[in-house]
Structure formats: structure tokens, C-alpha cells
Amino acid sequence: MRLKYYLFITFTGVISMFRSIFILCIITIGTYYSLQAPFYALLFYLWNAYFRPEIWLWDDFLQRANLSYIIGCYLIISTFLSRKKFILNSRILLISLFLVQTFISILVSSYYEYSWPFWIEFLKINIIGYLMLVLIDDFSKLRMVLLMIALSLGLEGAKQGWVRLLISPGLPNTNPLPFLGDNNGVAIGMLMLVPIVGLLAQTASWKWARPAYYLLLIGVLYRAISTYSRGGFVACIALAGIYWLQSRYKFRSLIALLILMMIVVATLPDVYWNRMNTIQTYEEEEDDSALGRFHFWQVALVMAEAHPFFGVGFNAYNKAYDTYDFLQGRYGHMRSVHNSSLGIAGELGYLGLALYALILLCAFRSCSRISKMVTSHPDLLHLQSIAIALRSGLFVYLIGGSFLAFQYNEMFWHYIFLSFTLDQVAHQAALKVINAPSPPIIHLPSASLSPANMVSSGAKTA
């Protein structure tokens, strides 16, 4: 027994040491490149935000060091000192109005102390999003940001997905991904990541990278499905349909979807399908049943009617639930709204909901403009692939967000800012194509100066 105990302690110590070395190597590399340019500091920040290195370590020295705060401050200062051109347009003004509206909702709320820390985090998300607009000015940088997000979040998710698929297929996966929250959040976040991984596979320049991306895609997709999230299941079906509709090669895409479906469906047991069938049932005894969710949505509308302009306060639905619960605790206490749009309505009022809807509309419009631009400028076809990936991710959010309070998640707002960034990059690329010098015009000789006439003319002269 003592030998087994010592072996276990030694093994865990070795694993802990290798994890620490791995994290410290990435931090060293990230620090070195961050000193070269603010764009690399942005990549370093995104790695830290999506990867969450502190959860990999068994020591909390990274949490004590507050690495995210240090990188964020350096990113802001280095961007300012780099004299990058700051951007101000209608979309930035719209997001600024939404941010001001959320701030006022806290000031007039009865839950100021509860909401304030969440609003500070939301402010940080918007600052990083704005710095994306400032620092990403071409396709290569935009692809690097998408690659950083996909690898930082996707590698851990894909690892968990493949382990479950190979060792115990069909069983629910309850391993945490703190960046995304509970199982419903993991399902939506992983499905939002699927189009980005697919984009990276399609645009990979190295042959060996493409199969690696597809392995990553399958692992991420299975991680989403193995959450047993019903909202994630609906979003997954919607994602498959959206992917097929947007694909240029409909038959080839259909075959790929069928093959992927055969791989995944074959591993899912009857327990999974029995749970998915409960989407159509109304079981009053379950807190998370359809009737329970309908009630949570009605409570959000009650909040919005009581406070139509500023709601009950930013992210304060759970805290205010008991006050506005007209069924007096039938479905529990301090419950979640389970719907992103209605969560906005209850927490920020109808004014906040209108601003939120306009921001979403602008993001979708930015992606749609790329498709129209490509018809005039075929050289920008690679940007259309990014537009399709981001638009698919936002569609997943809309569908999955109908069953989940995901409205302030960092990943969703990064997609919003990346959509605006893509529009900006595409506009600049189109201007370069338009302003590019045209090839020199070669004037062919006229009939009077044809070779035959020149020969005859020369003979006469002689």
C-alpha cells in the first residue's frame, strides 16, 4: 500500500511539473513576442482568456499574479503608444450606447453591489473587442486571431471529446470548461467553435494541417454533443443546416455531413435519445422542463414591464428573480432566465433589448456585405469563408441562446467585434484592389504597319 501511495504521489508530482513547465514556456514566448508589437500582446491575452492556464496548474500562483490584468494593461498601453489609428464609426457608437445603457441600469438598480463586478468584466470584454478593431488590419492577422481562439479553447475541448469517444462513447461528459460555464454553455461554445475550425481546415496552406484540423473539429463537435444538452442538440441540427445552405458544393457537403453523422450517431445510446425526446414533453416535476422555462421567460417580461428603460440591473436576473416570481418559488429560488434575449429584456429593459438587437443585426449585415463584395472582387473569396464561419457561429448563438443565458459571454462579444473587424478588413482590401495600378496596355501594330507592308516598304526604299 505504501509503495502504491508513493508511486501515486511521484506520478502526480511529475505531471504537475510538466504542466508548470508547459505553461511557463508559453508565458515566456508570449511575453517575448508581446514586446515586439501590440498585436502579439492581443494574441497573448486571447490565449490566456480562452485557455485559462490557472486551471491547469495545481498551484495558484497565476491567480495571485493576476496575469490577465497584467497582459490587458500592457496591451492597452502598447496600443496607445504605437500610435495606431483609432476607429470611430456608427457600429462603435452603437456598442458604446449599449455599454452606457448597461452602466445606467446598474446605477438605478436595487442590486448595484451584485451587478458591479459583472459589469467591470463586461467593460474589459468591450475594450479587448475594440482593440481587435484597431490592431487587426489584414487577412493574416484576422486568421491568426481565429487560430488562437480555436486552439486555446478547442484543444482542451477536443481532448475531452476524443477521450470520451474512444474510451466510453455515449456517456455524458461532465468535465468542466470554466470559460463556457455549465454543460449548456459548453455545448453552445463548442458548436460556435466548429465553423472556425472548419474555416482553418479549408484555408490551411500545409497539407498535414488539414487532417489535424478535421480531427480537432470532430473532437470539438463530440464534446458539444456529449454534454447531453438539449439546447445544444437543437443548435447542432441548425448548424448542420446552415452549413449546407451556405456551402458552394451542396452534394459534397451533404456527403460530409452524412459521414460525420454516421460516426457520431453510432456512439450515442438510447439514454441520449430519450433525453432529447423530452424537448417535446412538458413535465411539471422537472425544474428545467418546458413549463419551468416558460415561467422563467414570463418573469423576465414582468421585469421588463416594471422597468422598461433600464431593467432590474445588468446581469441581475438571478438576484431579482425571487422578487418578481409570481408563483412564489414553485420552480425554485434565484433561478436563471434560460434565454439570452429575454435575459437582456429583464435586466436592461426594452431599450437595452433594442440596442442589443441592432448590434446583432449590424454583425449579420457585416458578414452579408462580404458575400456581395466578392461578386465584384473575386480576389476576396478567402474573406467570404471567414464571413460564413462567423455568421454560422452567431446563428448557433441565437438558437442555443434561446435555452441559455449566454448574452454577456466573452466568446459571443468577440464574434460581434470580429464581424465588424472583417467588414473593415474587406473594405480596405477592396480599396487596394480598386486602386491597384492597371497592367500596361500593349498597342498592336495597325494594318498599315503589318510585317508584310513593312517588308514591301523596305524593298521599295532599297
Disulfide bonds with the S-S distance in Angstrom:
none
